[in-house]
Amino acid sequence: MRYVDKKVNRRIIYGYKLEIYDLDQNLIKSYSVLDGRYGKYEDPVDYKAIASKVPRSIPEIRRVFESTFKHGSEF
């Protein structure tokens, strides 16, 4: 979350490793470069800080819906 909307530097090492640095050259994260054109890698830890917390039970969903929308209790 600290690096959202910030400028970073990136470096590919030997064609198989991607490293991301902040502007002070401190290593932020390192990834293995995927083979193939459309490969995708997601680390759930990267999204943990920005993931929305969604209620799982029906009563809690109802309470959130009613508190979020003006006429939520009518539905």
C-alpha positions as a Markdown table, in Angstrom:
| # | Residue | x | y | z |
|---|---|---|---|---|
| 1 | Met | 0.0 | 0.0 | 0.0 |
| 2 | Arg | 3.0 | 2.3 | 0.6 |
| 3 | Tyr | 3.9 | 2.3 | -3.1 |
| 4 | Val | 0.5 | 2.8 | -4.7 |
| 5 | Asp | 0.6 | 5.8 | -7.1 |
| 6 | Lys | 4.4 | 6.1 | -6.5 |
| 7 | Lys | 7.3 | 6.0 | -9.0 |
| 8 | Val | 9.4 | 2.9 | -8.8 |
| 9 | Asn | 12.4 | 1.5 | -10.7 |
| 10 | Arg | 12.4 | -2.0 | -12.1 |
| 11 | Arg | 15.2 | -4.3 | -13.3 |
| 12 | Ile | 15.2 | -7.6 | -15.1 |
| 13 | Ile | 18.1 | -9.8 | -14.1 |
| 14 | Tyr | 19.4 | -12.4 | -16.6 |
| 15 | Gly | 16.0 | -12.4 | -18.3 |
| 16 | Tyr | 14.2 | -14.5 | -15.7 |
| 17 | Lys | 13.9 | -12.3 | -12.5 |
| 18 | Leu | 12.1 | -9.0 | -12.1 |
| 19 | Glu | 13.1 | -6.7 | -9.2 |
| 20 | Ile | 11.2 | -3.6 | -8.2 |
| 21 | Tyr | 13.0 | -0.8 | -6.3 |
| 22 | Asp | 11.9 | 2.4 | -4.7 |
| 23 | Leu | 13.7 | 5.6 | -5.9 |
| 24 | Asp | 16.3 | 5.2 | -3.1 |
| 25 | Gln | 17.2 | 1.8 | -4.6 |
| 26 | Asn | 15.7 | -0.2 | -1.8 |
| 27 | Leu | 14.3 | -3.6 | -3.0 |
| 28 | Ile | 10.6 | -3.7 | -2.7 |
| 29 | Lys | 9.7 | -7.0 | -4.3 |
| 30 | Ser | 11.2 | -9.7 | -6.5 |
| 31 | Tyr | 9.3 | -11.9 | -9.0 |
| 32 | Ser | 10.3 | -14.7 | -11.3 |
| 33 | Val | 9.5 | -13.7 | -14.9 |
| 34 | Leu | 6.9 | -16.0 | -16.4 |
| 35 | Asp | 7.3 | -17.9 | -19.7 |
| 36 | Gly | 4.7 | -17.1 | -22.3 |
| 37 | Arg | 3.0 | -14.0 | -23.5 |
| 38 | Tyr | -0.1 | -14.0 | -21.4 |
| 39 | Gly | 1.2 | -15.3 | -18.1 |
| 40 | Lys | -0.1 | -13.8 | -14.9 |
| 41 | Tyr | 1.2 | -13.8 | -11.4 |
| 42 | Glu | -0.7 | -12.6 | -8.4 |
| 43 | Asp | 0.4 | -12.6 | -4.8 |
| 44 | Pro | -2.5 | -12.3 | -2.4 |
| 45 | Val | -0.3 | -10.5 | 0.1 |
| 46 | Asp | 0.1 | -7.6 | -2.3 |
| 47 | Tyr | -3.7 | -7.1 | -2.3 |
| 48 | Lys | -4.4 | -7.7 | 1.4 |
| 49 | Ala | -4.3 | -4.0 | 2.4 |
| 50 | Ile | -6.7 | -2.9 | -0.3 |
| 51 | Ala | -9.1 | -5.9 | -0.4 |
| 52 | Ser | -12.6 | -5.0 | 0.5 |
| 53 | Lys | -14.1 | -6.8 | 3.5 |
| 54 | Val | -17.3 | -8.5 | 2.3 |
| 55 | Pro | -19.7 | -9.9 | 4.8 |
| 56 | Arg | -20.4 | -13.7 | 4.4 |
| 57 | Ser | -23.6 | -14.3 | 6.4 |
| 58 | Ile | -27.0 | -13.3 | 5.1 |
| 59 | Pro | -28.0 | -11.3 | 8.2 |
| 60 | Glu | -24.8 | -9.3 | 8.1 |
| 61 | Ile | -25.3 | -8.7 | 4.3 |
| 62 | Arg | -28.8 | -7.4 | 5.1 |
| 63 | Arg | -27.5 | -5.0 | 7.8 |
| 64 | Val | -24.8 | -3.6 | 5.5 |
| 65 | Phe | -27.3 | -3.2 | 2.7 |
| 66 | Glu | -29.8 | -1.4 | 4.9 |
| 67 | Ser | -27.1 | 0.9 | 6.4 |
| 68 | Thr | -25.6 | 1.7 | 3.0 |
| 69 | Phe | -28.7 | 2.6 | 1.0 |
| 70 | Lys | -31.4 | 5.1 | 2.0 |
| 71 | His | -34.3 | 2.7 | 1.2 |
| 72 | Gly | -32.4 | -0.5 | 1.8 |
| 73 | Ser | -34.9 | -1.8 | 4.4 |
| 74 | Glu | -37.6 | -1.8 | 1.7 |
| 75 | Phe | -35.8 | -4.3 | -0.3 |
